[in-house]
Amino acid sequence: MILGVTVAVLLARLRSSGREPGAPDAVTDDVVSGLLAELRKWQAESAHWKATAERLQRELDQR
């Protein structure tokens, strides 16, 4: 059992060699670019609905 745990720890260390906690990697770049794209979509939609609400309010005020 101790041998199994030791092998697992050694394999984990080998796989993570050269990586620092908090350092970006390829997956991080994909996630960040996806999130920024979604943010831009939400901002555009928000701007659209804000303009629509302002237009409707102006129409109501003119009546």
TAUR-V609594 format. One record per residue. N is the residue number from 1. RES is the residue in three letters. PHI is phi in radians with two decimals (NA if undefined). D_CENTER is the distance of its C-alpha to the mean C-alpha in Angstrom with 1 decimal. Layout:
{{N;RES;PHI;D_CENTER} {N;RES;PHI;D_CENTER}}
//
This chain:
{{1;MET;NA;39.9} {2;ILE;-1.11;39.5} {3;LEU;-1.09;39.4} {4;GLY;-1.10;36.5} {5;VAL;-1.14;34.4} {6;THR;-1.09;35.4} {7;VAL;-1.11;34.4} {8;ALA;-1.09;31.0} {9;VAL;-1.14;30.4} {10;LEU;-1.11;31.6} {11;LEU;-1.13;29.4} {12;ALA;-1.12;26.3} {13;ARG;-1.16;27.4} {14;LEU;-1.15;28.1} {15;ARG;-1.20;24.7} {16;SER;-1.72;22.9} {17;SER;-1.13;25.3} {18;GLY;1.50;24.0} {19;ARG;-1.84;20.6} {20;GLU;-1.94;20.1} {21;PRO;-1.06;18.0} {22;GLY;1.53;15.0} {23;ALA;-1.39;15.6} {24;PRO;-1.22;12.9} {25;ASP;-2.35;13.7} {26;ALA;-1.10;13.2} {27;VAL;-1.16;10.6} {28;THR;-1.06;8.5} {29;ASP;-1.06;9.2} {30;ASP;-1.12;8.4} {31;VAL;-1.13;4.9} {32;VAL;-1.12;4.5} {33;SER;-1.14;7.1} {34;GLY;-1.13;6.0} {35;LEU;-1.15;3.6} {36;LEU;-1.15;6.7} {37;ALA;-1.12;8.9} {38;GLU;-1.11;8.3} {39;LEU;-1.07;8.9} {40;ARG;-1.10;11.9} {41;LYS;-1.10;13.2} {42;TRP;-1.12;13.2} {43;GLN;-1.15;14.9} {44;ALA;-1.14;17.4} {45;GLU;-1.15;18.2} {46;SER;-1.10;18.7} {47;ALA;-1.10;21.0} {48;HIS;-1.07;22.9} {49;TRP;-1.22;23.6} {50;LYS;-1.14;24.6} {51;ALA;-1.10;27.0} {52;THR;-1.11;28.4} {53;ALA;-1.11;29.1} {54;GLU;-1.15;30.8} {55;ARG;-1.11;32.9} {56;LEU;-1.11;33.9} {57;GLN;-1.14;34.9} {58;ARG;-1.10;37.0} {59;GLU;-1.11;38.7} {60;LEU;-1.17;39.5} {61;ASP;-1.17;40.9} {62;GLN;-1.33;43.2} {63;ARG;-1.35;44.9}}
//
